[in-house]
């Protein structure tokens, strides 16, 4: 009986952990989708957000290649405080904390090759 309860508890615990991970994945996906919307609004004029192809502004790297220049997870401070360096046509802008998280989630997703093309 004790063994059965132990097995049941282990299965229940594993299920709860899986459910929590699934909920976190869904939240990150929603955040990344919001980050993509922000990138479309603020960045797509110069940067390519697509899985392939060049940016319209030659000095603006495609977003999928930013990890080759910067650790994506380190861009949060620059996004929050205002990116002042970049390509010459890049405007200075600032994102609030939730927007920074969303953009970083999006950038992380497209660096791993799971981005979806623009509509």
PyMOL commands that set and color helices and strands:
alter all, ss='L'
color gray80, all
select helices_A, chain A and resi 2-42+63-68+72-81+97-111
alter helices_A, ss='H'
color red, helices_A
deselect
rebuild
show_as cartoon
